[in-house]
Every structure is written in C-alpha cells, then in structure tokens.
Amino acid sequence: MAVWLMSFPAFACLLALLALVESAWRWCTGLGLFPWLRRRTGPSLSSIAFDEFTAVVNGNKTAELEQRRVELLRRDDESDGAPPRSSVDLSKGTAFIVCPGPQEADGGSASPSS
C-alpha cells in the first residue's frame, strides 16, 4: 500500500481529486482555494497542475507552455500582421476608413469573367 501511494498513478489520482475539490469550491464560492488565487478569472490551481503534469509525461507540452509564456509577454501592435484597415487617431481627431472593394466584399474569391 505504501509503495502505491508513492507511485506515479497515485499522484495522478491525487491531482484529479484536487481538481474535483477545487472545482466544487469555485462553484460554491466563486473564488480560488488559496489567497494568491482568489481572483475570479485566470487559470485555476488544478489547470496549472495538470499542465505541468502533462509536461512531465509529454515533452511537447513543455514547448507549448513556454510559447504561451512568451506570447503573454509579447506586445500586440495594431500594425503587425494583416494590412492596415480603418483606423482612428484620437490625438489628431481624424478617422481613416477603408471600404472593401468588390473583390474583398465576397471574400476575395471573385474570378475574372471572360
């Protein structure tokens, strides 16, 4: 019995029990179990624990978790990615509005007619 309690499956069962208790507590109170997790939004302790548990079992999860951390720290600029569309400059009091052309209105899949 003592050997099973120190095993990996016992840890997985304990983690599932923790998730069940925390979910019930959040459902009743709307808050986390621990003082540093008392906010109503954000990840719960059990979801963080399951992520780390999965990272131990699956090496790809480690890379995914690191990518999430990097994306949280990275600034998201309006000019990055897609071409600029409509914009509003509050300091100058101007608005720049781009209306979609005939090809953009139907998703850009308009074929030229012959």
MOGISUL-V913647 format. One record per backbone hydrogen bond with DSSP energy under -0.5 kcal/mol. NH is the residue of the N-H (numbers start at 1). CO is the residue of the C=O. If there is no record, write none. Layout:
NH/CO + NH/CO
This chain:
5/1 + 6/2 + 6/3 + 7/4 + 11/7 + 12/8 + 13/9 + 14/10 + 15/11 + 16/12 + 17/13 + 18/14 + 19/15 + 20/16 + 21/17 + 22/18 + 23/19 + 24/20 + 25/21 + 26/22 + 27/23 + 28/24 + 29/25 + 30/25 + 30/26 + 32/37 + 37/34 + 38/35 + 48/44 + 49/45 + 50/46 + 51/47 + 52/48 + 53/49 + 54/50 + 55/51 + 56/52 + 57/53 + 58/54 + 59/57 + 61/58 + 62/58 + 62/59 + 63/59 + 64/60 + 65/61 + 66/62 + 67/63 + 68/64 + 69/65 + 70/66 + 71/67 + 72/68 + 73/69 + 74/70 + 77/75 + 80/77 + 82/80 + 87/96 + 89/94 + 90/88 + 93/89 + 94/89 + 96/87 + 97/95 + 99/97 + 105/101 + 106/102 + 107/104 + 108/103
